Amino acid sequence: MSIIDSLNWRYAAKRMNGKKIPQEKIDRILEAIRLAPTSAGLQPYRVLVVEDPELKKQISPIANNQPQITESSQLLVFAAWEKITQEEIDHYISYMADERDVAVTSLDGLKNSLYNVLNRPAELNANWMSRQAYIGLGVGIVAAAEEEVDATPMEGFNAEELDKLLNLKEKGLKSFAILALGYRDTTNDWLIKLKKVRVPSEEFFINY
């Protein structure tokens, strides 16, 4: 399928059939997310891959018992850094220097621009980091569609309780979105036969 065909094929599946996704498909979806763009390439978030059925059962009431939680093959939990620290920036700069085989000092301009972020209000940085992660979430949705895997983005959960269950605070992370991956239940999903509705292009795009 072309990317447009894939996006027309996909929808936010409300019921999944529990079938396991082949690992090679999962690997390609995860790699697409890892390669997603972020500001300065900092990637200020992490993705937790939940496959264990028992853990998904524990997540279910935290996510308002939405059936995709337990019917999915995998849950991807997108969690932004709780805060940006100088240590995180220094580690990133050092890693970039190693990967590009350049002197750390050659990246001083980038490092200093990232240091400026440390002086911004914490709430501003939290919003910024979650927006970076949403880019990865979007890329994951498109990558899943290319693999003919259903991907349902979900925000309807108690983030504080999920963070506690997954010990995210100890990892310096805060959850903000879940992406359920699986295969649509063609018998029980009420949404499957409904036409995809989007604003017409002449209304959606504004040309100057």
C-alpha positions as CSV (number, residue, x, y, z in Angstrom):
1,M,0.0,0.0,0.0
2,S,1.0,3.6,-0.5
3,I,1.3,5.8,2.6
4,I,-2.1,7.4,1.7
5,D,-3.7,3.9,1.3
6,S,-2.2,2.9,4.7
7,L,-3.6,6.0,6.4
8,N,-7.0,5.5,4.8
9,W,-6.9,1.9,6.0
10,R,-6.1,2.7,9.6
11,Y,-8.5,3.9,12.3
12,A,-8.4,3.9,16.1
13,A,-9.6,0.3,16.7
14,K,-11.9,0.1,19.7
15,R,-11.7,-3.7,20.0
16,M,-8.7,-5.9,19.2
17,N,-8.6,-9.7,18.8
18,G,-5.6,-10.5,21.0
19,K,-3.5,-11.9,18.1
20,K,0.2,-11.5,18.5
21,I,2.1,-9.2,16.2
22,P,5.2,-10.8,14.6
23,Q,8.3,-9.5,16.3
24,E,9.8,-8.2,13.1
25,K,6.8,-5.8,12.6
26,I,7.1,-4.6,16.2
27,D,10.8,-4.0,15.7
28,R,10.2,-1.9,12.6
29,I,7.5,0.2,14.4
30,L,9.8,0.7,17.4
31,E,12.7,1.7,15.2
32,A,10.6,4.2,13.3
33,I,9.7,5.8,16.7
34,R,13.3,5.9,17.7
35,L,14.2,7.6,14.4
36,A,11.4,10.2,14.8
37,P,12.6,13.8,14.9
38,T,12.9,15.8,18.1
39,S,14.2,19.3,18.9
40,A,18.0,19.2,18.7
41,G,17.7,15.4,18.5
42,L,17.5,15.3,22.3
43,Q,14.7,12.7,22.5
44,P,13.5,13.8,26.0
45,Y,11.2,10.9,26.4
46,R,11.2,7.1,26.5
47,V,8.9,4.3,25.3
48,L,8.0,1.4,27.5
49,V,6.9,-1.7,25.7
50,V,4.4,-3.7,27.7
51,E,3.6,-7.2,26.5
52,D,3.1,-9.2,29.8
53,P,-0.7,-10.1,30.0
54,E,-0.7,-9.8,33.8
55,L,0.7,-6.3,33.7
56,K,-1.8,-5.3,31.1
57,K,-4.6,-6.5,33.4
58,Q,-3.2,-4.3,36.1
59,I,-3.1,-1.3,33.7
60,S,-6.7,-1.9,32.6
61,P,-8.6,-0.3,35.6
62,I,-6.0,2.6,35.5
63,A,-7.1,3.1,31.9
64,N,-10.8,3.0,32.6
65,N,-11.1,-0.6,31.5
66,Q,-10.8,0.2,27.9
67,P,-10.8,-3.2,26.1
68,Q,-7.8,-2.4,23.9
69,I,-5.5,-2.5,26.9
70,T,-5.9,-6.3,27.5
71,E,-6.8,-7.2,23.9
72,S,-3.7,-5.6,22.4
73,S,-0.5,-7.4,21.4
74,Q,1.7,-4.7,22.9
75,L,1.1,-1.4,24.7
76,L,3.6,1.4,24.1
77,V,3.7,3.8,27.0
78,F,5.1,7.2,26.0
79,A,6.8,8.8,29.0
80,A,8.5,12.2,28.9
81,W,11.4,13.1,31.1
82,E,10.3,14.5,34.5
83,K,12.8,17.4,34.0
84,I,15.8,18.3,31.9
85,T,19.1,18.3,33.7
86,Q,22.6,19.4,32.9
87,E,23.7,15.8,33.3
88,E,21.3,14.6,30.6
89,I,22.5,17.3,28.2
90,D,26.2,16.5,28.9
91,H,25.5,12.8,28.3
92,Y,23.7,13.6,25.0
93,I,26.5,15.8,23.8
94,S,29.2,13.2,24.7
95,Y,27.2,10.5,22.9
96,M,26.8,12.7,19.8
97,A,30.5,13.4,19.8
98,D,31.3,9.7,20.0
99,E,28.8,8.8,17.3
100,R,30.1,11.4,14.9
101,D,33.7,11.0,15.9
102,V,34.2,14.6,16.6
103,A,35.6,16.5,19.6
104,V,33.2,17.3,22.4
105,T,34.3,20.9,22.2
106,S,33.1,21.2,18.6
107,L,29.5,20.8,20.0
108,D,29.8,23.7,22.5
109,G,27.3,25.8,20.5
110,L,24.6,23.1,20.7
111,K,25.4,22.4,24.3
112,N,25.1,26.0,25.3
113,S,21.8,26.4,23.5
114,L,20.5,23.4,25.3
115,Y,21.8,24.8,28.6
116,N,19.5,27.8,28.0
117,V,16.5,25.4,28.3
118,L,17.5,24.8,31.9
119,N,16.6,28.4,32.8
120,R,13.0,28.1,31.5
121,P,10.0,27.4,33.8
122,A,9.6,23.7,34.6
123,E,6.0,23.7,33.2
124,L,7.2,25.1,29.9
125,N,9.8,22.4,29.6
126,A,7.3,19.7,30.6
127,N,5.0,20.8,27.8
128,W,7.9,21.0,25.4
129,M,9.0,17.5,26.1
130,S,5.6,16.0,25.8
131,R,5.2,17.7,22.4
132,Q,8.4,16.1,21.3
133,A,7.1,12.7,22.4
134,Y,3.9,13.3,20.4
135,I,6.0,13.4,17.3
136,G,7.2,9.9,18.0
137,L,3.7,8.8,18.8
138,G,2.5,10.1,15.4
139,V,5.4,8.4,13.6
140,G,4.5,5.2,15.4
141,I,0.9,5.3,14.2
142,V,2.0,5.8,10.6
143,A,4.6,3.0,10.9
144,A,2.1,0.7,12.3
145,A,-0.3,1.4,9.4
146,E,2.5,0.7,7.0
147,E,2.8,-2.7,8.7
148,E,-1.0,-3.2,8.6
149,V,-1.0,-3.2,12.4
150,D,-3.7,-1.4,14.3
151,A,-2.5,1.4,16.6
152,T,-4.9,3.1,19.0
153,P,-3.6,6.2,20.7
154,M,-5.0,6.6,24.2
155,E,-5.0,9.4,26.9
156,G,-7.9,8.1,29.0
157,F,-5.9,6.8,31.9
158,N,-4.7,7.9,35.4
159,A,-1.2,9.0,34.7
160,E,-0.2,9.2,38.4
161,E,-1.4,5.6,39.0
162,L,0.3,4.3,35.8
163,D,3.6,6.0,36.8
164,K,3.3,4.3,40.2
165,L,2.7,0.9,38.7
166,L,5.6,1.1,36.3
167,N,7.9,2.8,38.8
168,L,8.4,5.7,36.4
169,K,9.3,8.2,39.0
170,E,12.4,6.2,39.9
171,K,13.3,6.4,36.2
172,G,12.7,10.2,36.1
173,L,9.7,9.8,33.7
174,K,6.1,10.8,33.5
175,S,3.6,8.9,31.3
176,F,1.3,10.9,29.0
177,A,0.0,8.6,26.3
178,I,-0.5,4.9,25.5
179,L,-0.4,3.4,22.0
180,A,-2.2,0.0,21.9
181,L,-0.8,-2.2,19.1
182,G,-2.8,-5.2,17.8
183,Y,-5.3,-6.4,15.2
184,R,-8.8,-5.2,14.9
185,D,-11.6,-7.4,16.0
186,T,-13.7,-7.5,12.9
187,T,-16.7,-9.0,14.7
188,N,-17.0,-6.8,17.8
189,D,-15.5,-3.4,16.8
190,W,-18.4,-1.0,16.2
191,L,-16.2,1.5,14.5
192,I,-14.8,-0.8,11.8
193,K,-17.6,-0.3,9.3
194,L,-17.9,3.5,9.7
195,K,-16.5,5.8,7.0
196,K,-13.4,7.7,7.9
197,V,-14.4,11.4,8.3
198,R,-11.9,14.2,7.8
199,V,-12.3,17.9,7.0
200,P,-12.2,18.5,3.2
201,S,-8.7,19.6,2.0
202,E,-10.1,22.9,0.7
203,E,-11.3,23.7,4.2
204,F,-8.3,22.1,6.1
205,F,-5.5,23.8,4.2
206,I,-5.2,27.5,4.1
207,N,-3.0,28.8,1.3
208,Y,-1.2,32.2,1.2
